[in-house]
Amino acid sequence: MVATPSIRALIRENKTYRITSDIQTGSRLGMVTLDAHLMELYRQGIISHEELVGKSQDTDTIHQKLLEMELKKR
């Protein structure tokens, strides 16, 4: 995470629940969410399915992305 003015404001205003959205939009600055990084590690075969799901923050979205990956393989 890069301490952008927006991120700093969210922390100052105790709106940390919105930081994930700022990280996603800050990808051009090199920011990446935990779940996106875990997904990439899984795609590369570095971590297992269990580790991916167990360490993710939004398991519903992870399951959806896994389903999409499976459908693309077919």
N, C-alpha and C positions, 0 to 999 in steps of 0.2 A: 504494500500500500504506500502510496506517495501522499505526503501531508499537503494536499492541495488546500487552497482557501476554503473550498466547499467541505472537505473532510474535517478541517479544523472547526468550521462553524457547526457542523453536525455534532461533533464531540462537545463543544462548548455549550450547545443548546440541549444536550442530553438526548439527541435523536439518533443514537447509535444504530437503531434498527434500520436506518436508511443508508448506512455506509455501504452495504453490499451493492446497492444500486449505483452508487457513485464509483465503486471499484469497477463495475461492469462498464460504465461509460468512460472510465479512465484507462481503458485497455491501450489506447494510443500512447499512454505514458508508461506502459509496461506493467500496469496493475492487472492482477488476475485473482479471481475468487478462489477460495480453498476448494470448492467443489469442481471448478473448471480444471484446476491443477490436478486434483485426484483423478478426474476423468481422463486427462491426458496420460497420467502415469498408468492407468488401467489399460488404455489403448496400446501403450507401448509394452505391456506385459510386465511392468515393474512391480505392480501391486495386484493382489487378488481381488476377486469380486467381493469377498467378505470384508476386506480392508476398505475398499471403495465405499461400500454401503455403510459400514460401521463407523467410519470417520467423517462421512459427509454431514453437512449442515441441513440440507434439504433432500431427504431421502426420496420424497415423491418425485421431484424433478430428476434425480439420478435414475430412478427406475424408468421414468419416461424416456430419458436419453439412452438407456440401455436397450429398451424396446425398439427405439428408432434405429440403433446400431444393428440390431438383429434383423430388422426388416430390410435394411440396406444390403445386408449380406445375401439375401435371398434373390 
